[in-house]
Amino acid sequence: MRAYLFASVIGCSLVAQAPEPSALKWRGSIWISGVAQDRQTEDGSVAFRPLEGGEYGFGVDGLTLGADANLGAGWSARVTLMGGRIGKLVNQFSGESGALAIPEAQLVWTGKQDKLTIGRMSTYIGMEFTDGAQDITASRGLLFTYAAPFTQVGFAWRHTFTSAWSTDVFLFNGEDRVQDNNHGKTVGVGLNYNHGGASDKFFSLSAYRGAEQDGLGVNANTGAEGRKRDRLSALGQWVWGSSTLQGEFEYGREAFLPSAIAGTVGTKNVNADWMGLGLIYKQQINAVWALFARAEYFKDDAGVRLNGDSTIAAAYGATLNADLKATSFTLGVERKWGATFSRFELRQDALNKDLTEGAAGDHKAFRNGTSATLSFGASF
């Protein structure tokens, strides 16, 4: 589940041509949102959307404050602080606590054809950003919520061959992990293509393999490298005139101990697979108004990803042959005032199996939930 370094992908062919930064540059953003839905869950959260909390009134989804410093000789430093609900979530998935997270703390060396990043960084996965002010939609999608990680800690190397082609190599502790679990490392490779060298028309493919843990230290899974996770990720964007189309594909496989998956027979590890597809379309009407739409599909064979939703976890949890399939469709409108924006959207999420309404409801079964989200934000 991702913080996403989307801008790094679309600018992959421009590293050698980037101008020297000033000594210190500040940046920041803030966004708030409110949501109403037609389903009451046990914990009051939004059905199918656990990352967005259970608040019906407006809440601070997130705020960021960051700085970039030029250290000379090709070296620079980048730090980002993040608060609000997304700050808590970044910490939660990193094995930490508190409302103030640090999704980025890195040293960067930029050469003629190479860029090296060392430290904590946003992942290169997904259509959506951890910084919600940069997103197209008002709410977080299924793939952002269930399929992709936020951050990684380690090393990334990007080599630019031509204005169109570049490659990535990654070595890090594990998805979202700040502390080294000492059970192995995750490695990844990536291939990027920018059509005609354009930053807004690109395709990126990456593959990862590494050790993932349920916990840290004595709470980590046993074994030389814990359980293995394989991931394949593809995303692309095409812009023509006032139209923007983004696409994403995610596939993952992870080996679990038999005791972790209900219904398992025997002593062999169980492979859990998941797969997701997503499209986002934006039509700019004029300088201030835009329309957007998103469609997503997510398949979770053992329920190991969708159980991030407490309502789904209570019904199915991590279960052999759970065969869960979730879909989401969103329509919305955006209004901008310079660096300030507002977004309103209607969304429907659905699951292929029945869920049950919470204590405040009448306990009837349902398979879908309709919601409306209004968000405001600004960036500098």
C-alpha positions as CSV (number, residue, x, y, z in Angstrom):
1,M,0.0,0.0,0.0
2,R,1.6,3.0,-1.6
3,A,3.0,6.1,-1.2
4,Y,3.8,6.4,-4.9
5,L,6.6,8.2,-6.6
6,F,4.6,8.8,-9.8
7,A,6.4,11.9,-10.7
8,S,9.7,10.0,-10.7
9,V,8.3,7.7,-13.4
10,I,7.0,10.3,-15.7
11,G,10.3,12.2,-15.5
12,C,12.5,9.2,-15.9
13,S,14.0,10.3,-19.2
14,L,14.8,13.9,-18.1
15,V,17.4,13.2,-15.3
16,A,20.4,14.3,-17.4
17,Q,18.6,17.5,-18.5
18,A,17.3,18.6,-15.1
19,P,18.6,22.1,-13.9
20,E,20.6,22.5,-10.8
21,P,18.2,23.0,-7.8
22,S,18.4,26.0,-5.5
23,A,20.1,25.6,-2.1
24,L,16.8,24.8,-0.3
25,K,13.3,24.4,-1.6
26,W,10.2,24.0,0.5
27,R,7.0,22.2,-0.5
28,G,3.8,21.2,1.2
29,S,0.1,20.3,0.9
30,I,-3.0,19.7,2.9
31,W,-6.3,18.1,2.1
32,I,-9.5,17.4,4.0
33,S,-12.5,15.3,3.1
34,G,-15.9,14.1,4.3
35,V,-17.8,11.0,3.2
36,A,-21.4,9.8,3.5
37,Q,-22.3,6.2,2.7
38,D,-25.4,3.9,2.8
39,R,-23.8,1.0,4.8
40,Q,-23.0,0.9,8.5
41,T,-20.1,-1.4,9.4
42,E,-19.2,-2.8,12.8
43,D,-16.4,-0.3,13.5
44,G,-18.1,2.6,11.7
45,S,-15.6,2.6,8.8
46,V,-16.6,3.1,5.2
47,A,-17.4,-0.2,3.6
48,F,-14.6,-1.5,1.3
49,R,-12.6,1.7,2.2
50,P,-10.8,1.2,5.5
51,L,-8.1,3.7,4.8
52,E,-10.5,6.5,4.9
53,G,-11.7,6.0,8.5
54,G,-15.1,6.1,9.9
55,E,-15.7,9.9,10.1
56,Y,-18.9,11.2,8.5
57,G,-17.8,14.8,9.1
58,F,-14.8,16.5,7.6
59,G,-11.4,15.3,8.8
60,V,-7.8,16.0,7.9
61,D,-6.9,13.2,5.5
62,G,-3.3,14.4,5.3
63,L,-0.8,17.2,5.3
64,T,2.8,17.2,4.1
65,L,5.8,19.5,4.6
66,G,9.0,18.8,2.8
67,A,12.4,20.2,1.8
68,D,14.9,19.6,-0.9
69,A,18.5,20.7,-0.4
70,N,21.3,21.0,-3.0
71,L,24.5,19.6,-1.4
72,G,26.8,20.1,-4.4
73,A,28.8,17.7,-6.6
74,G,25.5,16.1,-7.8
75,W,24.3,15.3,-4.3
76,S,21.0,16.5,-2.8
77,A,18.8,15.6,0.2
78,R,15.1,15.2,0.4
79,V,12.9,15.0,3.5
80,T,9.1,14.8,3.8
81,L,7.0,14.9,6.9
82,M,3.4,13.7,6.8
83,G,0.5,14.0,9.2
84,G,-3.2,13.5,9.4
85,R,-4.9,10.1,8.8
86,I,-2.5,9.1,6.1
87,G,0.4,9.9,8.4
88,K,-1.0,7.4,11.0
89,L,-1.4,4.8,8.2
90,V,2.1,5.2,6.9
91,N,3.4,4.6,10.4
92,Q,1.0,1.7,11.0
93,F,2.2,-0.2,7.9
94,S,5.8,0.6,8.8
95,G,5.5,-1.1,12.2
96,E,5.6,2.3,14.0
97,S,3.0,4.5,15.7
98,G,2.1,8.1,16.0
99,A,0.5,10.7,13.8
100,L,3.7,12.2,12.3
101,A,5.3,10.0,9.7
102,I,8.5,10.4,7.6
103,P,7.8,8.8,4.2
104,E,10.9,10.3,2.6
105,A,14.4,10.8,4.1
106,Q,17.0,10.2,1.4
107,L,20.2,11.2,-0.2
108,V,20.2,11.5,-4.0
109,W,23.1,11.6,-6.4
110,T,22.3,12.7,-10.0
111,G,24.7,12.2,-12.8
112,K,24.6,12.5,-16.6
113,Q,22.7,9.2,-17.1
114,D,22.3,7.9,-13.5
115,K,20.3,8.7,-10.4
116,L,21.0,7.0,-7.1
117,T,18.6,7.2,-4.2
118,I,19.6,6.0,-0.7
119,G,17.3,6.0,2.4
120,R,13.6,6.0,2.8
121,M,11.6,6.6,-0.3
122,S,8.1,6.4,-1.9
123,T,7.6,3.3,-4.0
124,Y,7.5,3.4,-7.8
125,I,4.2,1.6,-7.8
126,G,0.6,2.7,-8.5
127,M,-1.5,5.5,-10.1
128,E,-2.2,7.3,-6.8
129,F,0.0,9.3,-4.5
130,T,0.3,9.2,-0.7
131,D,0.0,13.0,-1.1
132,G,-3.7,13.2,-1.9
133,A,-3.4,16.8,-3.3
134,Q,-1.7,15.2,-6.3
135,D,-4.4,12.6,-7.1
136,I,-7.1,12.9,-9.7
137,T,-9.9,11.4,-7.6
138,A,-11.2,12.4,-4.2
139,S,-11.1,8.9,-2.6
140,R,-8.5,6.2,-2.4
141,G,-8.9,3.3,-4.9
142,L,-9.0,-0.4,-4.3
143,L,-5.4,-0.8,-5.7
144,F,-4.1,2.0,-3.5
145,T,-5.8,0.5,-0.4
146,Y,-5.2,-3.3,-0.9
147,A,-2.6,-3.9,-3.6
148,A,0.5,-1.7,-3.2
149,P,2.9,-0.6,-0.5
150,F,3.5,3.0,0.6
151,T,7.3,3.2,1.1
152,Q,10.6,1.3,1.0
153,V,13.9,1.8,2.8
154,G,17.1,1.0,0.9
155,F,18.6,1.7,-2.4
156,A,17.3,2.7,-5.9
157,W,19.4,3.1,-9.1
158,R,17.9,4.6,-12.3
159,H,20.0,4.5,-15.5
160,T,18.8,6.5,-18.5
161,F,19.9,5.0,-21.9
162,T,18.0,7.4,-24.2
163,S,15.3,10.0,-23.9
164,A,12.8,7.2,-24.2
165,W,14.3,4.2,-22.3
166,S,15.5,3.8,-18.7
167,T,15.9,1.0,-16.1
168,D,15.6,0.7,-12.3
169,V,17.3,-1.5,-9.8
170,F,16.0,-1.7,-6.2
171,L,17.3,-3.2,-2.9
172,F,15.4,-2.6,0.3
173,N,14.4,-4.0,3.7
174,G,10.9,-4.9,2.7
175,E,7.7,-3.2,1.7
176,D,6.8,-0.4,4.1
177,R,9.4,-1.5,6.6
178,V,11.6,1.1,8.4
179,Q,13.5,-1.4,10.5
180,D,15.6,-4.2,9.0
181,N,14.0,-7.5,9.9
182,N,17.3,-9.3,9.3
183,H,15.5,-12.1,7.4
184,G,16.6,-11.1,3.9
185,K,16.1,-8.3,1.4
186,T,13.6,-7.4,-1.3
187,V,15.1,-6.9,-4.8
188,G,13.4,-5.3,-7.8
189,V,14.0,-4.4,-11.4
190,G,12.1,-2.0,-13.6
191,L,11.9,-0.9,-17.3
192,N,10.5,2.5,-18.3
193,Y,9.5,3.8,-21.7
194,N,8.6,7.5,-22.5
195,H,7.0,7.8,-25.9
196,G,9.2,10.2,-28.0
197,G,10.8,11.3,-24.7
198,A,7.6,12.9,-23.5
199,S,7.1,12.9,-19.8
200,D,3.3,12.5,-20.0
201,K,3.2,9.5,-22.3
202,F,4.9,6.5,-20.6
203,F,4.8,2.9,-19.6
204,S,6.6,1.3,-16.6
205,L,7.0,-2.4,-15.7
206,S,8.7,-3.6,-12.5
207,A,9.1,-6.9,-10.7
208,Y,10.0,-7.5,-7.0
209,R,10.9,-10.5,-4.9
210,G,11.8,-10.6,-1.3
211,A,11.2,-11.6,2.3
212,E,8.1,-10.2,4.1
213,Q,7.3,-10.4,7.8
214,D,4.2,-10.3,9.9
215,G,6.2,-8.6,12.6
216,L,9.7,-7.5,13.6
217,G,12.3,-9.0,15.9
218,V,10.9,-11.9,18.0
219,N,7.5,-11.5,16.3
220,A,8.8,-12.1,12.8
221,N,8.1,-15.3,11.0
222,T,10.7,-18.0,11.5
223,G,13.0,-19.2,8.7
224,A,16.1,-17.8,7.0
225,E,14.2,-15.3,5.0
226,G,10.7,-15.4,6.4
227,R,7.9,-15.8,3.8
228,K,8.5,-14.9,0.2
229,R,6.5,-12.3,-1.7
230,D,6.7,-11.9,-5.5
231,R,5.2,-8.8,-7.2
232,L,4.7,-7.7,-10.8
233,S,3.5,-4.1,-11.4
234,A,2.8,-2.2,-14.5
235,L,1.4,1.4,-15.0
236,G,1.1,3.8,-17.8
237,Q,-0.2,7.2,-18.8
238,W,-1.2,8.8,-22.1
239,V,-2.1,12.5,-22.5
240,W,-3.7,13.9,-25.6
241,G,-5.0,17.4,-25.6
242,S,-7.3,17.9,-22.6
243,S,-7.6,14.2,-21.9
244,T,-5.5,12.0,-19.5
245,L,-5.8,8.2,-19.2
246,Q,-3.9,6.2,-16.6
247,G,-3.8,2.4,-16.3
248,E,-2.4,0.0,-13.7
249,F,-1.9,-3.8,-13.3
250,E,-0.8,-5.4,-10.0
251,Y,-0.1,-9.1,-9.4
252,G,1.3,-10.6,-6.2
253,R,2.0,-14.0,-4.7
254,E,3.0,-14.8,-1.1
255,A,3.9,-17.9,0.7
256,F,2.2,-18.3,4.2
257,L,2.6,-20.8,6.9
258,P,-0.3,-23.2,6.9
259,S,-1.4,-22.0,10.3
260,A,-2.0,-18.5,8.9
261,I,-4.6,-19.5,6.4
262,A,-7.8,-21.0,7.6
263,G,-8.9,-24.3,5.9
264,T,-5.4,-25.4,5.1
265,V,-4.6,-29.1,5.4
266,G,-1.1,-30.4,5.8
267,T,2.2,-28.8,6.7
268,K,3.3,-27.1,3.4
269,N,3.3,-23.4,3.0
270,V,0.3,-21.9,1.2
271,N,0.6,-19.6,-1.8
272,A,-1.8,-16.7,-1.7
273,D,-2.3,-14.8,-5.0
274,W,-4.0,-11.5,-5.7
275,M,-4.4,-9.5,-8.9
276,G,-5.8,-6.0,-9.7
277,L,-6.6,-3.8,-12.7
278,G,-7.4,-0.1,-12.7
279,L,-8.1,2.8,-15.1
280,I,-8.4,6.5,-14.3
281,Y,-9.7,9.0,-16.9
282,K,-9.7,12.8,-16.6
283,Q,-11.2,15.3,-19.0
284,Q,-10.2,18.9,-18.5
285,I,-13.2,21.0,-19.5
286,N,-11.4,24.4,-19.1
287,A,-8.7,26.0,-17.0
288,V,-10.7,25.4,-13.7
289,W,-13.2,22.5,-14.3
290,A,-12.5,18.8,-14.9
291,L,-14.4,15.6,-14.9
292,F,-12.9,12.2,-13.8
293,A,-13.8,8.6,-13.7
294,R,-12.2,5.5,-12.2
295,A,-12.9,1.7,-12.6
296,E,-11.1,-1.0,-10.7
297,Y,-11.2,-4.8,-10.2
298,F,-9.3,-6.7,-7.5
299,K,-9.2,-10.5,-7.1
300,D,-7.9,-12.0,-3.8
301,D,-7.9,-15.8,-3.9
302,A,-7.2,-16.3,-0.1
303,G,-8.5,-12.9,1.2
304,V,-5.1,-12.0,2.6
305,R,-5.3,-8.4,1.1
306,L,-9.0,-7.6,1.3
307,N,-9.0,-8.5,5.0
308,G,-7.6,-5.0,5.6
309,D,-11.4,-4.1,5.6
310,S,-12.6,-5.1,9.1
311,T,-16.1,-6.1,7.7
312,I,-14.5,-8.4,5.1
313,A,-12.1,-9.8,7.6
314,A,-14.9,-10.7,10.0
315,A,-16.7,-12.6,7.3
316,Y,-13.8,-14.3,5.5
317,G,-10.4,-13.3,6.9
318,A,-7.5,-15.2,5.5
319,T,-9.2,-18.4,4.2
320,L,-8.2,-21.0,1.7
321,N,-10.2,-20.6,-1.6
322,A,-12.0,-17.5,-0.3
323,D,-12.1,-16.4,-4.0
324,L,-13.0,-12.7,-3.2
325,K,-13.6,-10.3,-6.1
326,A,-14.1,-6.6,-5.5
327,T,-15.0,-3.9,-8.0
328,S,-15.2,-0.1,-7.7
329,F,-16.6,2.6,-10.0
330,T,-16.2,6.3,-9.5
331,L,-17.5,9.5,-11.2
332,G,-16.6,13.0,-10.1
333,V,-15.9,16.6,-10.8
334,E,-13.0,18.9,-9.8
335,R,-12.8,22.7,-9.4
336,K,-9.5,24.5,-9.1
337,W,-8.6,28.0,-7.8
338,G,-4.9,28.1,-8.6
339,A,-3.1,25.7,-6.2
340,T,-6.4,25.1,-4.3
341,F,-8.9,22.5,-5.4
342,S,-12.2,20.9,-4.5
343,R,-13.4,17.5,-5.7
344,F,-16.8,15.8,-5.4
345,E,-17.4,12.2,-6.4
346,L,-20.0,9.4,-6.3
347,R,-18.7,5.9,-5.9
348,Q,-20.0,2.3,-5.7
349,D,-17.9,-0.6,-4.3
350,A,-19.1,-4.2,-4.6
351,L,-17.9,-7.7,-3.5
352,N,-18.9,-11.0,-5.1
353,K,-19.9,-12.4,-1.6
354,D,-22.3,-11.3,1.1
355,L,-21.3,-9.1,4.0
356,T,-23.4,-8.1,7.0
357,E,-24.2,-4.6,8.3
358,G,-22.9,-3.6,11.7
359,A,-24.6,-3.2,15.1
360,A,-26.2,0.1,14.1
361,G,-27.8,-1.5,11.1
362,D,-30.4,-4.3,10.9
363,H,-27.9,-7.0,10.2
364,K,-29.1,-7.6,6.6
365,A,-26.7,-8.9,4.0
366,F,-25.3,-6.7,1.3
367,R,-22.7,-6.9,-1.4
368,N,-22.2,-3.3,-2.4
369,G,-22.0,0.2,-0.9
370,T,-22.6,3.6,-2.4
371,S,-20.8,6.7,-1.1
372,A,-20.3,10.4,-1.8
373,T,-17.0,12.1,-1.0
374,L,-16.2,15.8,-0.9
375,S,-12.6,17.0,-0.5
376,F,-10.7,20.2,-0.4
377,G,-7.0,20.8,-0.6
378,A,-4.1,23.0,-1.6
379,S,-0.4,22.6,-2.3
380,F,2.6,24.8,-2.6
